[in-house]
Amino acid sequence: MSANAPAHHQALAKSHRVVFVVTQAAVDFVKPAKLDDPLAVSVQLESLGKVRCVFTQEIRREDDLLV
């Protein structure tokens, strides 16, 4: 998470009256990451409703799926 992530959340809440609250999280660990591994994190919106949205995230090290 970047150092200015809280500022982004505050700006989103102020400008769009939107606040994200995590109510459930599930993780399937496939392979371990090591300290200093360069990782790529991707996020995809799976579904969007009036009061609920579901995201899928992947964490990869080059071509290896880790999470």
C-alpha positions in Angstrom: 0.0 0.0 0.0 1.4 3.4 -0.9 2.1 5.9 1.8 -0.7 8.2 0.5 -3.4 5.5 0.4 -5.3 7.0 3.3 -5.4 10.3 1.5 -7.0 8.5 -1.6 -9.6 6.9 0.6 -10.4 10.3 2.2 -10.7 12.0 -1.2 -13.0 9.3 -2.5 -15.2 9.5 0.6 -15.3 13.3 0.3 -15.8 13.7 -3.4 -18.1 10.8 -4.1 -19.5 9.9 -0.6 -18.1 6.4 -1.0 -16.3 4.4 1.7 -15.1 0.8 1.2 -15.5 -1.5 4.2 -14.1 -5.0 3.9 -16.6 -7.5 5.5 -15.2 -10.7 4.1 -11.8 -11.9 2.7 -10.7 -15.3 1.5 -7.2 -16.2 0.4 -5.8 -19.3 -1.3 -2.1 -19.3 -0.9 -0.6 -21.1 -3.9 3.1 -20.4 -3.5 5.2 -18.4 -1.0 6.7 -15.0 -1.7 10.1 -14.1 -0.3 11.3 -10.8 1.1 12.4 -8.5 -1.8 10.5 -10.5 -4.5 9.1 -8.1 -7.1 5.4 -8.7 -7.0 2.5 -7.7 -9.3 -0.9 -7.2 -7.8 -4.0 -7.2 -10.0 -7.6 -6.4 -9.1 -10.7 -7.2 -11.1 -14.3 -6.2 -10.3 -16.4 -9.4 -10.3 -19.8 -7.9 -9.5 -21.2 -4.5 -8.6 -24.5 -3.9 -6.9 -26.2 -1.0 -5.1 -24.5 -1.6 -1.8 -22.0 -4.4 -2.5 -19.1 -5.0 -4.8 -16.9 -8.1 -5.2 -13.3 -7.9 -6.2 -10.9 -10.7 -7.2 -7.2 -10.1 -6.6 -4.1 -11.9 -7.8 -0.5 -11.6 -6.6 2.1 -12.8 -9.1 5.9 -13.1 -9.2 6.6 -12.9 -12.9 4.5 -15.8 -14.3 4.0 -17.6 -11.0 0.6 -17.2 -9.3 1.2 -16.8 -5.6 -2.2 -15.8 -4.3 
